[in-house]
Amino acid sequence: MLRAIVLWNADVPATFECHVPVYSFEAFVKLGDDGVEDVIVHARIDAQRPGHCMSLIYTSGTTGNPKGVMISHDAFMFAQASLMDPFTRDDFCKDDRMVSFLPLSHIAGQQCDIGCQAVHGSHVYFAQPDALRGSLGATLKDVRPTFLLAVPRLFEKIMEKMQEVGRSTTGLKKLVVTWAKSVGTATVQASVYGGSGQVPWGFWLANWLVFTRVREALGLDCCKFFYAGAAPLSRECFDYFAALNIPIYGVMGMSETSGIGFCNFPTKFQPLSIGTKTTGTEFKVDAATGELLVRGRHVTMGYLKNEDETNRAIDADGWLHTGDCVQVDTDGFVTITGRLKELIITAGGENVPPAVLEDVLKQELPILSNAMAVGDKRKFIAALLTLRARVDANGLPTNELDPFVVREFEAIGSTAKTVDQAKSCAKVAAHIDAGRMRANARAMSRAQYIQKVAILDKDFSIPGGEFTPTLKLKRPVVLEKYADVVDAMYH
C-alpha cells in the first residue's frame, strides 16, 4: 500500500490533490527528528522472519502489465552468498567502491548497491539522476570504482566515444595502440575457460603504454571486475573492450531469482555467455521449447496478489519458467539465444530468434543504433532500424545524426546530416541494403533472411517509451507505435 510520496530535487507544490502525504526529501528526513522509541524499532526487527517478504520488485512489463515479485529475506541473502561463493576473501572487502546508477527499484541495483554493501561493508557512491544521459563518466573518474555492473548499452556508449577519439589517432601512436590491442585480445583469450592462462609476450609494455592510461581516462583504473547484465552484450562490444584488456563478464539474474542464477567469474568464463550456474541453483532446459527452467532458495515467493501468474511461472515441482531460450555447452556454460515470447513464428512455421538477427545486422551496419526484427505470422522477416543520432538534455534522440554516422555517409558520397535527409537519400538506402545482404549471408537459414527494412524517424529511448529503465526493448510498444510502418513493408 502506498503510504507517502517523497520528491527528490523538487519542492512540494503549493496546491495539489493526493490521497497520501507528499514530502520534499528534506522534510522527509526531518521526520526522523521526532524519534521512535527503541523498543518499537527492536520489536519490528524481532518480528521479521527469513521467509517474510523483504522487497517488492515490479517487473519491467515489456510484454504486459508489471507484476510485483516478492523476494524474501532468505532468498535475497542466499542469492548474495551464492554470487560471492566463487570469489576469494580478498576479491571484495570493506574498502571497495561502487557507483550506484542502476534503478534501486530493480533487483540488480538492490543486490549490487545494497546487498554487497551490507555483506562486505563496501562504499557506495550515488551518481547524479542524469547518469545515463552523460554525467556518469565524471562520477566514475571521481570515485574510481573497484567493481562495475552495467547494462550493455552503457558499455556500447563508452565504446562509441572511445572509437570517436581513436579515429583521430595517427602515425606511430596508432601503430602502438594497434599492437597493444592485439596483446589485449590475446590476454583475454588466454584467460577464457580452457585457455592457456599464460600472459602473452609484451603484455607489461602494452599495459604500461596503453591499457593503464585508457582505464585512468575512464576512471576505471582501480576496477577489478566488469559485468554486463539485463540484455545481451554484442560480440563487437566484447571484442573492443577485450582488446583493451577489459574482459566483460556476463551475468544473468531475474527479479524472480533474486537477481542471480548464472555468472561468469575471472577463473571460469566464456565470452558472451551468462556463465555457469551459481551455488545452489538447479536448472534444466525444456527439450521441446529450449526454455531455461530454474529452481532454488533464491526463487521468488510469487507475484503479489496474483496467484494465477505465480502458478504459470512456477510449476508444481518448484521450477521457475524463465522465458529465456538457451543453449548449454559441455562445460556447463549457458548462452541465451532469445526470449520465448519474442520468438518470431513466420507464416511458414519457422521459429526465428530476433535478437540474433538484430545483433548481426548492427555488426554489419555500425551506423545503426537499434534494430528490431518483425515478421510474426508474416511471410518473411523484416526489420525496423534507427540511426545513431544526438540526444538532447532530456535523453530524447534528435533528428541530428551522430558525427560518426555523418562521416560514414560522407565516405559513400552522401551529404545527409539528419535522419530525415538519410531516409530520402538513395546512397544511404544502397549502403543499408548492402549491409542487410551481408547480414543475410551469415544467417542460419533462408527463413532468417531479412527481406525488407524501414528507417524510423527517431531512435528508441527510455523517455520515448521504447525502452524500460534497464534498457530492455519493449517490442509490443514498438510494434503498436509503428504498426503502419510494419504493415507498409508487407504490402
C-alpha positions as CSV (number, residue, x, y, z in Angstrom):
1,M,0.0,0.0,0.0
2,L,1.3,3.5,-0.9
3,R,1.9,5.4,2.4
4,A,3.6,8.6,1.2
5,I,5.3,10.2,-1.8
6,V,8.8,11.7,-1.4
7,L,10.0,14.3,-4.0
8,W,13.7,14.2,-4.9
9,N,15.3,17.5,-6.1
10,A,11.9,19.2,-6.2
11,D,9.7,21.3,-3.9
12,V,6.2,20.3,-2.9
13,P,3.7,22.2,-5.0
14,A,1.7,24.9,-3.2
15,T,-1.6,23.2,-4.2
16,F,-2.2,19.6,-5.2
17,E,-4.5,16.7,-4.7
18,C,-3.2,13.4,-3.4
19,H,-4.6,10.7,-1.1
20,V,-1.3,10.2,0.8
21,P,1.1,12.7,2.3
22,V,3.7,14.3,0.0
23,Y,7.1,15.4,1.3
24,S,10.2,17.1,-0.1
25,F,13.2,14.9,0.6
26,E,14.5,17.4,3.2
27,A,11.1,17.3,5.0
28,F,11.0,13.5,4.9
29,V,14.4,13.3,6.5
30,K,13.3,15.6,9.3
31,L,10.5,13.2,10.2
32,G,13.2,11.2,11.9
33,D,13.9,14.0,14.3
34,D,10.7,13.2,16.2
35,G,12.3,9.9,17.2
36,V,10.9,6.5,17.6
37,E,11.3,4.5,20.8
38,D,13.9,1.9,20.6
39,V,11.5,-0.7,21.9
40,I,9.3,-0.2,18.9
41,V,12.2,-0.5,16.5
42,H,13.5,-3.7,18.1
43,A,10.0,-5.2,18.2
44,R,9.7,-4.7,14.5
45,I,13.1,-6.2,13.8
46,D,12.4,-9.2,16.1
47,A,9.1,-9.8,14.3
48,Q,10.9,-10.4,11.0
49,R,11.4,-13.9,9.8
50,P,13.6,-15.3,6.9
51,G,10.6,-16.3,4.9
52,H,8.9,-12.9,5.2
53,C,8.8,-10.7,2.1
54,M,11.8,-8.3,2.2
55,S,11.3,-6.5,-1.1
56,L,8.8,-6.0,-3.9
57,I,10.3,-5.7,-7.3
58,Y,8.0,-4.8,-10.1
59,T,8.8,-6.4,-13.5
60,S,9.5,-4.1,-16.4
61,G,6.3,-5.0,-18.2
62,T,7.9,-5.5,-21.6
63,T,5.1,-7.8,-22.7
64,G,2.3,-6.9,-20.3
65,N,1.4,-5.2,-17.0
66,P,4.1,-5.2,-14.4
67,K,3.9,-7.8,-11.6
68,G,5.1,-7.4,-8.1
69,V,7.8,-10.0,-7.4
70,M,8.0,-10.9,-3.7
71,I,11.6,-11.5,-2.5
72,S,12.1,-13.0,1.0
73,H,14.9,-12.1,3.3
74,D,16.2,-15.6,2.9
75,A,16.1,-15.6,-0.9
76,F,17.9,-12.2,-1.1
77,M,20.7,-13.2,1.2
78,F,21.0,-16.6,-0.3
79,A,21.5,-15.1,-3.7
80,Q,24.1,-12.7,-2.3
81,A,26.0,-15.6,-0.7
82,S,25.6,-17.7,-3.9
83,L,27.1,-15.0,-6.1
84,M,30.1,-14.4,-3.7
85,D,30.9,-18.1,-3.2
86,P,33.5,-18.5,-6.1
87,F,35.3,-15.3,-5.2
88,T,38.3,-15.3,-2.8
89,R,38.3,-13.4,0.5
90,D,40.4,-10.7,-1.0
91,D,38.3,-10.1,-4.1
92,F,35.7,-8.0,-2.1
93,C,36.4,-6.0,1.1
94,K,35.3,-3.0,3.1
95,D,37.5,-0.7,1.0
96,D,35.8,-1.5,-2.3
97,R,34.0,1.3,-4.1
98,M,30.9,1.1,-6.2
99,V,28.8,3.7,-8.1
100,S,25.1,3.4,-7.7
101,F,23.4,4.3,-11.0
102,L,21.1,1.4,-11.7
103,P,17.5,1.9,-10.6
104,L,17.1,0.8,-6.9
105,S,13.6,-0.3,-7.8
106,H,15.2,-3.2,-9.7
107,I,16.8,-6.3,-8.3
108,A,20.2,-5.6,-9.9
109,G,20.5,-2.3,-8.1
110,Q,19.3,-3.7,-4.8
111,Q,21.7,-6.7,-4.9
112,C,24.7,-4.7,-6.1
113,D,24.3,-1.4,-4.2
114,I,22.5,-2.7,-1.0
115,G,23.3,-6.4,-0.7
116,C,27.0,-6.2,-1.4
117,Q,27.4,-3.2,0.8
118,A,25.5,-4.8,3.7
119,V,27.6,-8.0,3.4
120,H,31.0,-6.7,2.7
121,G,30.8,-3.1,4.0
122,S,31.9,-1.5,0.7
123,H,31.5,2.1,0.0
124,V,28.6,3.1,-2.3
125,Y,28.6,6.4,-4.2
126,F,25.4,7.7,-5.7
127,A,25.5,9.0,-9.2
128,Q,23.5,12.0,-10.4
129,P,20.0,11.4,-11.7
130,D,21.2,12.1,-15.3
131,A,23.9,9.5,-15.0
132,L,22.8,7.5,-18.1
133,R,22.4,10.8,-20.1
134,G,26.1,11.8,-19.7
135,S,27.2,12.6,-16.2
136,L,28.2,9.1,-15.2
137,G,31.6,9.5,-16.8
138,A,32.6,12.3,-14.5
139,T,31.3,10.3,-11.5
140,L,33.4,7.3,-12.4
141,K,36.5,9.5,-12.6
142,D,35.8,11.0,-9.2
143,V,35.0,7.6,-7.5
144,R,37.3,5.2,-9.4
145,P,35.1,2.2,-8.6
146,T,36.6,-1.2,-7.9
147,F,33.6,-3.1,-9.3
148,L,31.3,-2.2,-12.2
149,L,27.9,-3.8,-13.1
150,A,26.2,-2.1,-16.1
151,V,23.8,-2.7,-18.9
152,P,25.4,-3.4,-22.3
153,R,24.2,-0.1,-23.7
154,L,26.5,1.8,-21.2
155,F,29.5,-0.2,-22.4
156,E,28.4,0.5,-26.0
157,K,28.2,4.2,-25.3
158,I,31.7,4.2,-23.8
159,M,32.9,2.2,-26.9
160,E,31.4,4.7,-29.3
161,K,33.1,7.7,-27.6
162,M,36.4,5.9,-27.5
163,Q,36.1,5.0,-31.1
164,E,35.5,8.7,-31.9
165,V,38.7,9.6,-30.2
166,G,40.6,6.7,-31.7
167,R,39.8,7.9,-35.3
168,S,42.0,11.0,-34.8
169,T,45.0,8.9,-33.8
170,T,47.7,8.6,-36.5
171,G,51.3,7.7,-37.1
172,L,53.4,5.9,-34.5
173,K,50.8,6.3,-31.8
174,K,48.2,4.5,-33.9
175,L,50.7,1.6,-34.6
176,V,51.4,1.3,-30.8
177,V,47.7,1.2,-30.0
178,T,47.0,-1.4,-32.7
179,W,49.8,-3.6,-31.4
180,A,48.7,-3.2,-27.8
181,K,45.1,-4.2,-28.8
182,S,46.4,-7.4,-30.3
183,V,48.2,-8.1,-27.0
184,G,45.0,-7.3,-25.0
185,T,42.9,-9.6,-27.2
186,A,45.4,-12.4,-26.7
187,T,45.5,-11.9,-22.9
188,V,41.7,-12.2,-22.6
189,Q,41.6,-15.2,-24.9
190,A,44.2,-16.9,-22.8
191,S,42.0,-16.3,-19.7
192,V,38.9,-17.9,-21.2
193,Y,38.0,-21.2,-19.6
194,G,40.1,-23.9,-21.2
195,G,42.7,-21.3,-22.4
196,S,46.4,-21.4,-21.7
197,G,46.2,-18.9,-18.9
198,Q,49.6,-17.5,-19.9
199,V,50.2,-13.8,-20.2
200,P,51.4,-13.1,-23.8
201,W,54.8,-11.6,-24.5
202,G,54.7,-7.8,-24.4
203,F,51.8,-7.6,-22.0
204,W,53.6,-5.5,-19.4
205,L,54.7,-3.0,-22.0
206,A,51.2,-2.8,-23.6
207,N,49.7,-2.4,-20.2
208,W,52.0,0.5,-19.3
209,L,51.7,2.2,-22.7
210,V,48.0,1.8,-23.4
211,F,45.8,-0.2,-21.0
212,T,46.6,1.7,-17.8
213,R,46.1,5.0,-19.5
214,V,42.8,4.1,-21.0
215,R,41.5,2.9,-17.7
216,E,42.7,6.0,-16.0
217,A,40.9,8.2,-18.6
218,L,37.7,6.3,-18.0
219,G,38.0,6.3,-14.2
220,L,38.3,2.5,-14.2
221,D,42.0,2.1,-13.3
222,C,41.0,0.5,-9.9
223,C,38.2,-1.7,-11.3
224,K,38.8,-5.4,-10.7
225,F,35.7,-6.8,-12.3
226,F,33.5,-5.7,-15.2
227,Y,30.0,-7.2,-15.5
228,A,27.2,-6.7,-18.0
229,G,23.6,-7.9,-17.5
230,A,19.9,-7.3,-18.2
231,A,20.4,-7.7,-22.0
232,P,22.8,-9.5,-24.4
233,L,26.3,-7.9,-25.0
234,S,27.2,-7.7,-28.6
235,R,30.3,-9.5,-30.0
236,E,31.6,-6.2,-31.3
237,C,31.4,-4.6,-27.8
238,F,33.0,-7.6,-26.1
239,D,35.9,-7.7,-28.6
240,Y,36.5,-4.0,-28.4
241,F,37.0,-4.0,-24.6
242,A,38.9,-7.3,-24.7
243,A,41.4,-5.6,-27.0
244,L,42.0,-3.1,-24.2
245,N,42.4,-6.0,-21.7
246,I,39.0,-5.3,-20.2
247,P,37.1,-8.6,-20.2
248,I,33.3,-8.0,-19.7
249,Y,31.7,-10.9,-17.8
250,G,28.2,-11.9,-18.5
251,V,25.7,-12.4,-15.6
252,M,22.1,-13.5,-15.6
253,G,19.5,-13.0,-12.9
254,M,15.8,-12.1,-12.9
255,S,13.7,-10.4,-10.4
256,E,12.2,-13.8,-9.9
257,T,15.6,-15.3,-8.9
258,S,16.6,-12.5,-6.6
259,G,19.0,-11.2,-9.2
260,I,21.3,-14.2,-9.7
261,G,21.4,-17.6,-11.1
262,F,24.2,-17.8,-13.6
263,C,27.5,-15.9,-13.7
264,N,31.0,-15.8,-15.2
265,F,33.9,-15.5,-12.9
266,P,37.6,-14.5,-13.6
267,T,38.6,-18.1,-13.1
268,K,35.8,-19.5,-15.2
269,F,34.3,-17.6,-18.1
270,Q,33.2,-17.8,-21.7
271,P,32.7,-14.7,-23.8
272,L,29.0,-13.7,-24.5
273,S,27.6,-16.5,-22.2
274,I,25.8,-15.9,-18.9
275,G,28.3,-18.2,-17.3
276,T,27.6,-21.4,-15.3
277,K,25.1,-21.9,-12.5
278,T,25.8,-20.3,-9.2
279,T,26.0,-22.3,-6.0
280,G,22.5,-23.6,-5.0
281,T,21.0,-23.1,-8.4
282,E,19.3,-26.0,-10.2
283,F,18.4,-25.7,-13.8
284,K,17.2,-27.7,-16.8
285,V,16.3,-27.0,-20.4
286,D,12.8,-27.8,-21.8
287,A,13.5,-30.3,-24.6
288,A,10.6,-29.1,-26.7
289,T,11.0,-25.3,-26.4
290,G,14.6,-24.8,-25.3
291,E,13.3,-22.7,-22.3
292,L,15.5,-22.4,-19.3
293,L,13.9,-23.6,-16.0
294,V,15.5,-22.7,-12.6
295,R,14.9,-23.9,-9.1
296,G,16.5,-22.9,-5.7
297,R,16.2,-21.0,-2.5
298,H,16.6,-17.7,-4.3
299,V,13.4,-18.1,-6.4
300,T,10.6,-15.7,-5.6
301,M,7.8,-16.3,-3.2
302,G,5.4,-15.5,-6.0
303,Y,3.7,-12.4,-7.5
304,L,1.9,-10.2,-5.1
305,K,-1.9,-10.9,-5.1
306,N,-1.6,-12.7,-8.4
307,E,-1.9,-16.4,-7.8
308,D,-2.7,-17.2,-11.4
309,E,0.5,-15.6,-12.8
310,T,2.5,-17.3,-10.0
311,N,1.2,-20.7,-10.9
312,R,2.0,-20.0,-14.6
313,A,5.6,-19.0,-13.7
314,I,6.4,-21.7,-11.1
315,D,5.2,-25.2,-11.7
316,A,4.1,-27.8,-9.1
317,D,7.7,-29.1,-8.7
318,G,9.1,-25.6,-8.0
319,W,10.6,-25.0,-11.4
320,L,10.6,-21.3,-12.4
321,H,9.9,-20.9,-16.2
322,T,12.3,-18.1,-17.1
323,G,11.0,-17.4,-20.6
324,D,14.6,-17.4,-21.9
325,C,15.6,-19.8,-24.7
326,V,19.2,-21.1,-24.1
327,Q,21.9,-23.4,-25.3
328,V,24.3,-25.2,-22.9
329,D,27.8,-26.3,-23.8
330,T,29.7,-29.4,-22.5
331,D,31.4,-27.3,-19.8
332,G,28.0,-26.0,-18.4
333,F,28.2,-22.5,-19.8
334,V,24.8,-21.2,-20.7
335,T,24.1,-18.8,-23.6
336,I,20.7,-17.1,-24.1
337,T,19.5,-17.3,-27.7
338,G,16.3,-15.2,-27.2
339,R,13.1,-14.8,-25.3
340,L,10.4,-17.4,-25.8
341,K,7.7,-14.7,-26.0
342,E,9.8,-12.8,-28.5
343,L,10.3,-15.7,-30.8
344,I,9.1,-14.9,-34.3
345,I,7.0,-17.7,-35.9
346,T,6.6,-16.9,-39.6
347,A,3.6,-17.9,-41.7
348,G,5.6,-20.8,-42.9
349,G,6.0,-22.1,-39.3
350,E,9.7,-21.2,-38.9
351,N,10.9,-20.2,-35.4
352,V,13.2,-17.2,-35.6
353,P,15.0,-15.7,-32.6
354,P,15.0,-11.9,-33.4
355,A,17.9,-10.9,-31.1
356,V,20.4,-13.0,-33.1
357,L,19.4,-11.3,-36.4
358,E,19.4,-7.9,-34.8
359,D,22.9,-8.3,-33.4
360,V,24.4,-9.4,-36.8
361,L,22.6,-6.5,-38.6
362,K,24.1,-4.0,-36.2
363,Q,27.6,-5.6,-36.6
364,E,27.3,-5.2,-40.4
365,L,25.9,-1.6,-40.1
366,P,27.6,0.3,-37.3
367,I,25.6,3.4,-38.3
368,L,22.6,1.7,-36.6
369,S,21.7,2.4,-33.0
370,N,18.9,-0.1,-32.8
371,A,17.3,-2.8,-35.0
372,M,14.1,-4.7,-34.3
373,A,13.2,-7.7,-36.4
374,V,9.5,-8.3,-37.1
375,G,7.5,-10.9,-39.0
376,D,5.4,-12.9,-36.6
377,K,2.7,-14.7,-38.7
378,R,4.1,-12.9,-41.8
379,K,5.5,-14.4,-45.0
380,F,9.0,-13.1,-44.3
381,I,11.3,-11.3,-41.8
382,A,11.7,-7.5,-41.9
383,A,13.3,-5.0,-39.6
384,L,12.8,-1.6,-38.1
385,L,16.0,0.4,-38.0
386,T,17.1,3.5,-36.1
387,L,20.2,5.5,-36.9
388,R,22.7,6.7,-34.3
389,A,21.7,10.3,-33.5
390,R,22.5,13.0,-31.0
391,V,20.3,13.2,-27.9
392,D,19.0,16.3,-26.1
393,A,19.4,17.2,-22.4
394,N,16.3,15.1,-21.5
395,G,17.7,11.9,-23.1
396,L,15.4,12.2,-26.2
397,P,17.0,11.4,-29.6
398,T,17.1,14.3,-32.0
399,N,17.0,14.5,-35.8
400,E,20.7,15.3,-36.0
401,L,22.9,12.4,-36.9
402,D,25.8,11.3,-34.8
403,P,29.2,12.6,-36.2
404,F,30.3,9.1,-36.8
405,V,27.3,8.4,-39.0
406,V,27.8,11.7,-40.9
407,R,31.4,10.6,-41.7
408,E,30.3,7.2,-42.8
409,F,27.8,8.8,-45.1
410,E,30.3,11.2,-46.5
411,A,32.5,8.2,-47.3
412,I,29.8,6.8,-49.6
413,G,29.1,10.2,-51.2
414,S,26.1,11.2,-49.1
415,T,25.6,14.7,-47.7
416,A,22.9,13.6,-45.2
417,K,23.3,15.1,-41.8
418,T,19.9,14.4,-40.3
419,V,17.7,11.4,-40.0
420,D,15.1,12.9,-42.4
421,Q,17.8,13.5,-45.1
422,A,19.2,10.0,-44.6
423,K,15.7,8.4,-45.1
424,S,15.4,10.1,-48.5
425,C,19.0,9.5,-49.7
426,A,19.4,6.8,-52.4
427,K,23.1,6.3,-51.4
428,V,22.2,5.7,-47.8
429,A,19.5,3.2,-48.9
430,A,22.0,1.3,-51.0
431,H,24.5,1.3,-48.2
432,I,22.0,-0.2,-45.8
433,D,20.8,-2.7,-48.3
434,A,24.4,-3.9,-48.8
435,G,24.7,-4.4,-45.0
436,R,21.4,-6.3,-45.0
437,M,22.7,-8.7,-47.6
438,R,25.9,-9.2,-45.7
439,A,23.9,-10.0,-42.6
440,N,21.7,-12.4,-44.5
441,A,24.9,-14.2,-45.7
442,R,25.6,-15.0,-42.1
443,A,22.0,-16.3,-41.3
444,M,21.5,-20.0,-40.3
445,S,18.8,-20.5,-42.9
446,R,16.8,-18.6,-45.6
447,A,13.9,-18.3,-43.2
448,Q,16.1,-15.9,-41.2
449,Y,16.8,-13.6,-44.1
450,I,15.8,-10.0,-43.5
451,Q,13.9,-9.2,-46.7
452,K,13.0,-5.6,-46.1
453,V,13.9,-2.7,-43.7
454,A,12.5,0.6,-42.7
455,I,14.3,3.5,-41.1
456,L,12.3,5.1,-38.3
457,D,12.1,8.9,-37.7
458,K,13.5,8.6,-34.2
459,D,15.8,6.3,-32.2
460,F,14.4,4.3,-29.3
461,S,14.8,5.7,-25.8
462,I,13.5,5.5,-22.2
463,P,11.6,8.8,-22.4
464,G,10.2,7.8,-25.7
465,G,8.7,4.6,-24.1
466,E,10.5,2.0,-26.3
467,F,13.0,1.0,-23.5
468,T,12.4,0.0,-19.9
469,P,14.6,1.8,-17.2
470,T,17.1,-1.1,-17.6
471,L,17.1,-0.6,-21.4
472,K,15.2,-3.6,-22.4
473,L,13.3,-3.2,-25.6
474,K,9.5,-3.1,-25.3
475,R,8.7,-4.9,-28.5
476,P,4.9,-4.8,-28.2
477,V,5.2,-1.0,-27.6
478,V,7.3,-0.5,-30.7
479,L,5.0,-2.8,-32.8
480,E,2.0,-0.8,-31.8
481,K,3.7,2.6,-32.2
482,Y,5.0,1.8,-35.7
483,A,2.2,-0.6,-36.9
484,D,1.7,1.4,-40.1
485,V,5.4,1.2,-40.9
486,V,5.4,-2.5,-40.4
487,D,2.3,-3.0,-42.5
488,A,3.8,-1.0,-45.3
489,M,6.7,-3.4,-45.6
490,Y,4.3,-6.3,-46.3
491,H,2.2,-4.5,-48.9
